[in-house]
Amino acid sequence: MNRYEEGLKILEESCGNGKDNVIALSTIAMEPSADGTPFPYVRDVDAYYEDGVFYVTTWAKSNKMQQIARNKEVAFAVRLEGISGNGIGENLGWVLDPKNAERRATLRQAFSDWYDQANNEQDENCVILAIRITRGRIFKDHGAVRYTMDFVNKVETEEG
């Protein structure tokens, strides 16, 4: 097993297997800061992880979805796990769209404790956000174990 595969294994053990993960999701504001430069927004979201992608149920008109529509580049950090990275955000559409049936069932199961309280599936703005990881960083044992992963080329990199 190479180091990229080792990192994937840690990611799967920490975030996979149907777990409801809390991640900090960062996007770029639609309006510039006072000095004219873009600035980040960050918020916690519940996310389900599978095969290099975090999935989130959310509202299409939320700030995060409006920001992702303008700039798909996002950053994330898995709460208390030493896992962070970058990805591409993609609106997969309404949760009740037939193309989302399998994903919706998985998300309902993972988020079963709160799903119906937080989501109005009858509203077509109740959507699934996919965060496709492009780069990931894993720090374990206070940095004694580190992985820097390129998910596009499926290799570990030296880049921090």
N, C-alpha and C positions, 0 to 999 in steps of 0.2 A: 504494500500500500504506500503510495507516494504522499507527500505532505499535503497536497491539495485534497486528496481523498481523506486523509486524517482530519483535516479541518472540516470537511463536509460531514464526517461522522460526528464530530463534536457539535456542529450546528444542528444536525438531526436529533441527537440525544438531548440537547438543551431546548430546542424549539419545536421539534416535530412530534409525531405520534399523537396527533389530535389535540395538542395543548393549546390553550388560550393564552397567548403571549401579550404582554403590554410592551409596546415599543414607542419610543419617542420618534415621531416622524417630522422631518424638517422639509419645508418647501421655501420657495423664494416669493416674496411679496410681489403683487402686481404693480404697486406704486413704488417709486423710489423713495429712499430716505431723504432727509433734509439736504444732504450734500449731493444728491443725485445718483447715489449708488444703490443697487438692490440690497435688500436686507432679508434675513431669514425669519421664518416663523417656525415654531416647534410646538407640538402638542402630543400628548399620549393617546394612542389608539390601541384597541384590541386587535390582534392579528393572528391569523392561522398560517403556519409555515408548511410548505410542501415543495420539494424539488426546486429549490432556488428562488421561490416566490413566496412573499407574504401576501395574504388576502385579508381585506378589511371590508366590512359593510359600513356604508356611510351615506350621506345625503349629497346628491349631485350638485346642489347649490351651495354647499359649504365652502368656506374660504379655501380649504386645502384642495378641493376638487377644482375650483376656479383657478387657483394658482397652478395646479398640475396641468390644466388645459393649456396654459400659456407657456409653461416650462416643465417638462416631464421629469427633469433631473431632481431627485430627492435624496435625502440622507436619513439614516435611521440608527437607532441604538436600542438593543433589547435590554429591557430593564433588569438590572442586577445580574447580568449574564456575561459581561465582558465581550459582547458581540456588537459590532457596529458595521456600517458600510454605506454604500451608495447604490442607487437603483434607478430604474425608469418606472414612473407611475403610469398606469393605464386604466381608464374607466372601462370596465367590462360590460357596463350597462345594467339595466333593471334586473333586480334579483329574480323576478318572475319570468323573465325572458326564457323561453324554452332552451336556448343554448346554454343558460346558466343553471339548469336544473340540478346537475350532479354537484357542481360547486356549491350551490345554495344548500343542498342537503348536508354537505360536509360542514359548512359554516354553521348551520343551525345546530348540528351536533356539538361542534367545538364550543360554541357560544351559548349552549342550552340554558345556562343559569340566568341569562339576561336578554337573550336575542329578541323575544317577542315584546319585551318592555321598551327596548331601544329602537326597534325598527318597525316602520309602517310599510309593510310589503305592498299594500294596495297603491301606494304613492309611487309613480314611475320614477321619481327621483331617489328612491331607495336603491342604491347601486352597489356593485362590488368593485373595489379598487384592488388592482394587482400591483404589487411592488416587485418588479423583476430585478433581482440583485445583480449588479454589474461588478462591484468590488466589495470585499468583506474583510473585516479584521477581527480576529479572535485573540483575546488576552485571558489566560488562565493563570492561576496561582500567582497573582500580583505581577504578572508580566513574565514570569519564568518560562511560560509556554506561550509562543506567539505564532500566529498564522496570518499572512497577508495574501488574500486570494483574489485572483482574476476570474470571475465567473463566466466572462465572455469566451476566454481562451482556455478555461479550465486548467489553470496552473497556479502554483504559488509564486508570488513575485517578491522582489526585494523592496518594492515601493511601499512606503508607509502610509 
